[in-house]
Amino acid sequence: MKKLIIPAVAMIAVCALSGCTRTSYAIHTVDGRTIVSDGKPKETDAGLVGYTDANGVKQQINKSEVKVVSEIPNK
């Protein structure tokens, strides 16, 4: 779990310091993980949630594994 949190915190810090205006979202999973996406995640007809991770790589997760998606406010 710490392996996911450290990159997420680093991405948020970089965005805050660089003044980026793109909205990030936190994807909270049923097993307690938090995934930070760059931009709003999109649901597919196949039951997946697609997102771009902190490294700019497109990823997908089963919708059944997602507990809640919340916007991370820009300051």
N, C-alpha and C positions, 0 to 999 in steps of 0.2 A: 504494500500500500504506500509506503514511503517513496518508492520508486516513481509513483505517479504524481504524488503531491509536490515533490521538489521541482519537476519540470513545469508543473502548472503554476506554482508560485513564481518561478523564474520568468515565465512568459508574461504574467500579469505585471511583474515589476518592470520588465523591459517596455511593455506597452505604456505603463504609467510614466516612465521616465522619458520615453521618446515622444509622447503626446499623440499616439495613434488614435484615430477616431473610429476604427472598426469595432463593432460590438462583439464581445466574447460571451460565450454561454457555458455554464457549468452543467454537465450531464451527471446526475447522481444515479448510481446503479443500485439494484436491490441487494447486492453483496457488499455495499458500503464504499465502493470506489467513487472517486470524483474525477471526471474527465473534462478538461477545458477545451472548448472548440473555438476556432477562429471563424466567426460568423455563425449564423443561425443554422442549427442542424435541420436536416430535411428528412421526412418520413417517406419511405418508398412503398409501392403496392405489395412488395414481397415481405413486408413486416420487418424491415430494417430501418435504422436511423443512420443516415450518412452525415458525416461531419469532417472538417479539416482540423487535424490536431495541431499542437503547438509548433511542430516542426514543418508544417505545411503539407503533410501527407494526408491524402484522403483515406478515411477509415469508415467502417460500418460496424454497428452493433445491433443485436437482435432487440426489437422493440420490447419484448417481454423482459429483458434485462434492465430496462430503463425505468427508474422509479419516478424521477422528475427532472425537467430541464428548466433552468432558471437563468435569466440574464445577469451578467456581471456588470454592474453600473460603471461607466467611465467617470472619472473625476477630473 
